[in-house]
Amino acid sequence: MFRNFKMVPRVIFGRGCFAQTDEILAPRRNTPDDWAVFVLDDVFAGTPLESRIPLHDNDLVLYVDVTDEPKTQVVDQLTRKVKIARPTLPCAIVGIGGGSTMDLAKAISLMLTNEGSSTQYQGWDLIQNPAVYHAAVPTLSGTGAEVSRTTVLTGPEKKLGINSDYTVFDQVILDPELTAGVPEDQHFYTGMDCYIHCVESLAGTYLNEFSKAYGEKSLALCRQVFLDRHPDAADKLMMASFFGGMSIAYSQVGACHALSYGLSYLLGIHHGVGCCITFDALEEYYPDGVKEFRIMMEKTGVDIPRNVVKDLSDKDMDTMITVALGLDPLWENCLGKDWKTIMTRDKARSLFLKM
């Protein structure tokens, strides 16, 4: 069976297009009582970007702290806050920020229409009801969260996304101006998340011409940004992020993301940083990609954290391994259907010990 792939139905791209947000949301506001929720990374509190949000009288701004990776507990708390704020469901949820903020916006939009805790829906196609209309405004480029069918969450027992066609945003607003001023290290880490998406997709057993076309273009754009230092880097990386997300949506990521989930679950390391730490240890699986990654890292002047697992107990190491090896589709994409005979617990442990 071929997948009937759900794509973002509406995308607007261009410098300054954020100014059209109110116009874009207008068709959702059918009555004076209709209200929207803007999920905003709290780093933008009191900034010019916050003042540009097109708030109406009944609208709500949810300030979110994304110092830590998004957690199911936080999703459930934010969802309750929205439910008690007004007697009706919002007409729109708009996530403004990086990958974590967009993932929170996606998760809230899902949990407003699906009962119980978000922990119940960590997995593939467990969501039963369509989400509230939701839109993304990325202020960082690289994660692909704006286009993916996943909202990555850390729960009490695992780090695993809510993977569903209902997770996909209804609208994406791609304004490269909003990425101005991003610190160089953060720019690198999120950009490398995109780069690694493409390397894993293009080297995977799930590869097909659909994912290959998007992955190859995204990879070329990443090279222009991080090797050529192109003057239009912001525009190019924003499109690389979108294309990279499209590439893995019809294929899958691989060993790096599986292992980095274990790393992030136990140590709380942010996704982009965790991917870089992990990828640097995977020369055995992605030799050309790791070599190029190291050149990009040298050109950017960013050095990744080292020896992050050196003080971990055997119990902690076992926890990381269990989380990482629980992501069957990622490993199958990397190593094939017999991956369990290749990526044993001992092999996973040896890879973690390189980090």
Residue pairs with C-beta under 8 A, 6 or more apart in sequence:
3 250
5 210
5 249
5 250
6 149
6 165
6 168
7 147
7 168
7 246
7 249
8 146
8 147
8 168
8 169
8 170
8 171
8 172
9 170
9 171
10 24
10 170
10 171
10 172
11 171
11 172
11 174
11 242
12 20
12 24
12 171
12 172
12 173
12 174
13 174
13 175
13 238
13 239
14 174
14 175
15 175
15 176
15 177
15 235
16 175
16 177
17 173
17 174
17 175
18 52
18 137
18 173
18 175
18 177
18 178
19 52
20 173
21 53
21 54
21 94
21 137
21 173
22 54
24 135
24 171
24 173
25 36
25 54
25 91
25 92
25 94
25 135
28 34
28 36
28 91
28 92
28 133
29 36
29 56
29 91
30 91
33 58
33 88
34 58
34 90
34 91
35 56
35 58
35 59
35 60
35 86
35 88
35 90
35 91
36 56
36 59
36 60
36 90
36 91
36 92
36 93
36 94
37 59
37 60
37 61
37 62
37 82
37 90
37 92
37 93
37 94
37 108
38 53
38 55
38 59
38 60
38 61
38 62
38 94
38 96
39 62
39 64
39 78
39 93
39 94
39 95
39 96
39 97
39 101
39 104
39 105
39 108
40 50
40 53
40 61
40 62
40 63
40 64
40 96
40 97
40 101
41 63
41 64
41 66
41 96
41 97
41 98
41 100
41 101
41 139
42 63
42 64
42 65
42 66
43 97
44 50
44 96
44 97
44 139
45 63
49 96
49 139
49 178
50 61
53 61
53 96
55 61
58 86
60 82
60 85
60 86
60 90
62 78
62 81
62 82
62 108
64 74
64 78
64 97
64 100
64 101
64 104
66 97
66 98
66 100
66 101
66 104
68 268
69 100
69 152
69 154
69 159
69 264
69 268
69 270
69 271
70 100
70 103
70 104
70 107
70 151
70 152
70 153
70 154
71 153
71 154
71 155
72 117
72 118
72 119
72 122
72 153
72 154
72 155
72 156
73 156
74 104
75 104
75 107
75 108
75 111
75 118
75 153
76 111
76 117
76 118
78 104
78 108
79 107
79 108
79 111
79 112
79 118
82 90
82 108
82 112
83 112
89 112
89 113
89 132
90 112
90 132
91 132
91 133
92 132
92 133
92 134
92 135
93 105
93 108
93 109
93 112
93 131
93 132
93 133
93 134
93 135
94 105
94 134
94 135
94 136
94 137
95 101
95 102
95 103
95 104
95 105
95 106
95 134
95 135
95 136
95 137
96 137
96 139
97 137
97 138
97 139
97 140
98 138
98 139
98 140
98 143
98 145
98 190
99 140
99 142
99 143
99 144
99 145
99 152
99 190
99 193
99 271
99 272
100 270
100 271
101 139
102 136
102 138
102 143
102 145
102 146
102 169
103 145
103 150
103 151
103 152
103 153
104 151
105 134
105 136
106 131
106 134
106 145
106 151
106 162
106 167
106 169
107 118
107 151
107 153
107 162
109 131
109 132
109 133
109 134
110 118
110 121
110 127
110 131
110 151
110 162
110 164
110 166
110 167
111 118
111 121
112 131
112 132
113 129
113 130
113 131
113 132
114 121
114 127
114 128
114 129
118 153
118 155
118 162
119 155
119 156
119 157
120 126
121 127
121 162
121 164
122 153
122 155
122 158
122 160
122 161
122 162
123 160
123 162
123 163
124 163
124 164
124 329
125 163
125 164
125 165
126 162
126 164
127 162
127 164
127 166
127 167
129 166
130 166
131 166
131 167
133 170
133 171
134 169
134 170
134 171
135 169
135 170
135 171
135 172
135 173
136 145
136 146
136 169
136 171
136 172
136 173
137 173
137 175
137 178
138 145
138 146
138 172
138 174
138 178
138 179
138 238
138 241
139 178
139 179
139 182
140 179
140 182
140 186
140 187
140 190
141 176
141 179
141 190
141 191
141 194
141 234
141 237
141 238
141 240
141 241
142 189
142 190
142 191
142 192
142 193
142 194
142 195
142 237
142 240
142 241
142 244
142 272
143 190
143 193
143 194
143 241
143 245
143 271
143 272
144 193
144 194
144 197
144 241
144 242
144 244
144 245
144 246
144 248
145 151
145 152
145 245
146 169
146 172
146 174
146 241
146 242
146 245
147 168
147 169
147 172
147 241
147 242
147 245
147 246
147 249
148 167
148 168
148 245
148 248
148 249
149 163
149 164
149 165
149 167
149 168
149 249
150 161
150 162
150 163
150 167
151 161
151 162
151 167
152 159
152 160
152 161
152 271
153 159
153 160
153 161
153 162
154 264
154 265
158 265
158 323
158 326
159 261
159 262
159 264
159 265
159 323
160 261
160 326
160 327
172 242
174 238
174 239
174 242
176 234
176 235
176 238
177 234
179 187
179 234
179 237
179 238
180 234
184 300
184 301
184 302
185 302
186 272
187 237
188 226
188 276
188 296
188 297
188 300
188 302
189 270
189 272
189 273
189 275
189 276
189 302
190 241
190 272
191 222
191 225
191 226
191 237
191 240
192 272
192 275
192 276
192 279
192 293
192 296
193 271
193 272
193 275
194 218
194 222
194 237
194 240
194 241
194 244
195 219
195 222
195 226
195 244
195 289
195 293
195 296
196 253
196 256
196 257
196 275
196 276
196 279
196 289
196 293
197 215
197 218
197 244
197 245
197 247
197 248
197 253
198 215
198 216
198 218
198 219
198 222
198 244
198 247
199 219
199 256
199 279
199 286
199 289
200 248
200 252
200 253
200 254
200 255
200 256
200 257
200 286
200 333
200 334
201 207
201 211
201 212
201 215
201 244
201 247
201 248
201 251
201 252
201 253
201 254
202 211
202 212
202 215
202 216
202 219
202 247
203 254
203 285
203 286
203 289
203 334
204 251
204 252
204 253
204 254
204 333
204 334
205 332
205 333
205 334
205 335
205 336
206 251
206 252
206 332
206 333
207 251
208 250
208 251
210 250
211 246
211 247
211 248
211 249
211 250
211 251
212 247
214 243
214 244
214 246
214 247
214 250
215 243
215 244
215 247
215 248
215 251
217 240
217 243
218 239
218 240
218 241
218 243
218 244
218 246
218 247
219 240
221 236
221 237
221 239
221 240
221 243
222 237
222 240
222 244
223 292
224 230
224 233
224 236
225 233
225 236
225 237
225 240
226 296
226 299
226 300
227 292
227 295
227 296
227 299
229 299
230 236
251 333
252 329
252 330
252 332
252 333
253 330
253 333
254 285
254 330
254 331
254 333
254 334
255 282
255 285
255 286
255 330
255 331
255 334
255 335
255 343
255 351
256 275
256 278
256 279
256 282
256 286
257 275
257 278
257 327
257 330
258 324
258 325
258 327
258 330
258 331
258 334
259 278
259 281
259 282
259 324
259 348
259 351
259 352
260 269
260 271
260 274
260 275
260 277
260 278
261 274
261 323
261 324
261 327
262 319
262 320
262 321
262 322
262 323
262 324
262 352
263 269
263 274
263 277
263 278
263 308
263 309
263 320
263 352
263 355
264 270
264 271
264 274
265 319
265 320
265 323
266 312
266 316
266 319
266 320
266 323
267 274
267 308
269 277
269 305
269 308
273 304
273 305
276 293
276 297
276 304
277 304
277 305
277 308
277 355
278 355
279 286
279 289
279 290
279 293
280 290
280 293
280 294
280 304
280 355
281 351
281 354
281 355
282 290
282 351
283 290
283 291
285 334
297 303
297 304
307 355
308 355
309 317
309 320
309 352
309 353
309 355
312 320
317 349
317 352
318 345
320 352
321 345
321 348
321 349
321 352
324 348
325 331
325 343
325 345
325 348
328 339
331 339
331 340
331 343
332 339
335 342
335 343
336 342
